[in-house]
C-alpha cells in the first residue's frame, strides 16, 4: 500500500505547476500570507501548500480547518487559471478563501 501511495503522490506532484517560473511569485506570496494568518513557518513544499499535508505541525482545531480552506482555495485558484497565460494573483486566491470559508461555530 505504501508503494501505491508513493506512486500516487509522485504523479500528483508532477502535475502541480510548482516549479514553473511564471507561478513562482504566486507560490511565494501565498505561502507568506498563510504564514501570517496561521502564525507558523511553512516549508516551501508542494506537499504542504498544495496537498495540505502538514507533518508534525499542530494547529488548534479552528486553525486546522482554516489551513484546509486555504489549501483548497489554492487548488481552486489554480484550476480556474489552468489554461490562461497568467497565473492567479494572491488577491484572487483570497477571494476564493472568502467565498469558501465559514467559521464552524457560526453555523
N, C-alpha and C positions, 0 to 999 in steps of 0.2 A: 504494500500500500504506500509506503514511504517513497518508493521509486516512482509510482504514478503521480503522487503529489508533487514531487520534484520536477517531473516532466511537464505537468500542467503549469506549474509556476514558471518554468523556463519559457514555455510557449507564450504565456500571458505577457511576461516581461519583454519578450521580443516584439510584441505588438504595440507596446506603450511607446509613445514618442518621447522617451526620456532624454536621449542624447542629441536630439535634433537641435541644431544651433538656433533656429527660429523660435523654439519654445522654451529655451533656457531662461529668458527673463521671466516668463510666466511661472516656471517652477520656483525660481529664486524668490519672487515676490509672494507667491502662495505659501511657501514654507515660512518665510519671515512673518507673515500675517498670522499663520497658525501658531507659531511660537509665541507671538504677542498675546493672542487670545487665550491659549492654553497654559501660558506661563511655564513652558517646558522646552528644552532644547531638542529639536528633531534632527536625526541624522538625514543627510541628503541621500535618500534611498527610495527607489520606486516601490519597494515592498511596503514601505510605511505610508508614504503620502498618496499612493495610488490604490494599493490593495488594502490599506488600513490595518496592516499587521504591525503591532506595536509591542515588540518583545521586551519584557522586563520593566515596562513603564506602567505605573499605576496611576490611574486617574480616579477622581471621585465619580460617582455614578452619573451625575449630570455632565461632567466633562467627557466621559466615555461616549455618551450619547452625542454630544456636540462634535467630538472627534469623528464619529461615524458620519454625521451630517456633512462635515467639512470634506471628508474624503469622497463621499457620494457626489457632492457638488462638483468636485474636480472631474470625476468621470463624466458627469452630465455636461459640463462646460466643454470638455474635450470632444465629446460626441457631437455637440451642436456645431463645433467648428472643424470637424474632422476633414471635410473636403474643401474648406476655404483656404485661401492663400495665407491668411494671417491667423495666428493662434488667438485664443481668447485672452482678454485683458483681466487682470485681477478684479476690477470692478464688476465685470460680467459674472465672474465666479461668485463674488459676494452677493450679487443679486439673486443668483440661484440658491445660495445658502439661505437668504432671507425668504425666498419662496418656499423652501423645504422645511426650515427649522420651526418647530413649535416646542415651546417649553413643556415638558411632560407633565409637570404638576399644574399646568393651567388648563388641561383638558378636562 
